[in-house]
Amino acid sequence: QVQLVESGGGLVQPGGSLRLSCAASGIIFSIYDMGWYRQAPGRQRELVAITTSGLRTTYADSVKGRFTISRDNAQSVGYLQMNSLKPEDTAVYYCNLLLGAKFNYWGQGTQVTVSS
């Protein structure tokens, strides 16, 4: 059974940092593309960043230069380092693993709130 468990969310002041983790089990982590998405209230889920199985990375324009996605294939864990957080980064953040069109897995989400 495939499980993705996110952690690391919380309340942080503007300008602060958080690191999200996504621990995967029941899956060959290294062959999947891994992405972080977020969904704010009343808005559609959007891509934040993705790292492919070949370790190419892509970022949403809104987070470039502030967020860093990484992965530890040996530990089956993915990370999202978020720096210089802004109130508009407030959302539920989701981890996603994707392999082709057939294998698509989501975590349960972790809340990130940026507020003073």
C-alpha positions in Angstrom: 0.0 0.0 0.0 1.4 3.4 -1.0 1.5 6.1 1.6 2.7 9.6 1.5 3.0 11.5 4.8 3.7 15.2 4.8 5.0 17.0 7.8 6.6 20.3 8.8 3.8 22.8 8.3 2.7 25.3 10.8 2.4 29.0 11.6 5.3 31.3 10.7 5.7 35.0 10.5 6.3 36.8 7.2 9.9 36.5 6.2 10.3 33.2 8.1 11.2 29.7 6.9 9.7 26.2 7.0 10.8 22.9 5.7 8.2 20.4 4.6 8.9 16.7 4.3 7.1 14.0 2.4 7.9 10.5 3.5 6.9 7.8 1.1 6.4 4.0 1.7 5.2 1.1 -0.4 6.7 2.6 -3.5 10.0 2.7 -5.5 10.4 6.4 -4.7 13.3 7.1 -7.1 11.5 6.3 -10.3 8.7 8.8 -9.6 8.5 12.5 -10.4 7.9 14.3 -7.1 6.0 17.5 -6.8 4.7 19.9 -4.2 1.3 21.6 -4.8 -0.7 24.0 -2.7 -4.3 25.0 -2.4 -5.5 28.1 -0.7 -9.1 28.6 0.4 -11.3 29.4 -2.6 -8.6 28.7 -5.1 -7.6 25.8 -7.3 -4.7 23.5 -6.4 -1.5 24.8 -8.0 1.9 23.4 -8.7 4.7 24.9 -6.5 7.7 22.8 -7.5 8.6 19.5 -9.1 11.7 17.4 -9.3 11.7 14.6 -11.8 13.2 11.1 -11.4 16.1 12.6 -13.4 16.5 15.4 -10.9 15.4 18.2 -13.1 13.5 20.9 -11.1 10.8 23.3 -12.0 9.3 26.1 -9.9 6.3 28.3 -10.1 7.3 31.9 -10.8 5.8 32.9 -7.5 8.3 30.9 -5.5 11.4 31.0 -7.6 14.4 32.1 -5.5 12.6 31.5 -2.3 11.7 27.7 -2.3 13.9 24.8 -3.0 12.7 21.3 -3.7 14.9 18.3 -3.0 14.7 14.5 -2.6 16.6 11.8 -0.8 15.9 8.7 -2.8 17.8 6.4 -0.4 15.4 7.4 2.4 12.3 7.8 0.1 11.8 11.4 1.4 11.1 14.6 -0.4 11.5 18.1 0.9 10.4 21.6 0.2 12.5 24.3 1.9 10.5 27.5 2.0 12.3 30.8 2.8 11.2 34.4 2.9 7.6 33.3 3.3 4.8 35.7 2.5 1.2 35.8 3.6 0.2 34.7 0.1 2.0 31.5 0.6 -0.6 30.4 3.1 -2.2 27.2 1.9 -2.5 23.5 2.4 0.6 21.9 0.8 0.4 18.5 -0.8 3.1 16.1 -1.9 2.5 14.2 -5.2 4.3 11.3 -6.8 3.7 10.7 -10.5 4.8 7.9 -12.9 3.3 8.2 -16.3 -0.5 8.5 -16.6 -1.4 5.5 -14.4 0.4 6.0 -11.1 -0.5 9.2 -9.3 -0.4 9.5 -5.5 -1.2 12.3 -3.1 -0.4 12.9 0.5 -3.0 14.2 3.0 -1.6 17.7 3.1 0.0 20.0 5.6 -1.2 23.5 6.6 1.2 26.4 6.2 0.0 29.7 7.6 2.1 32.9 7.2 0.9 35.6 9.4 2.1 38.1 12.0 
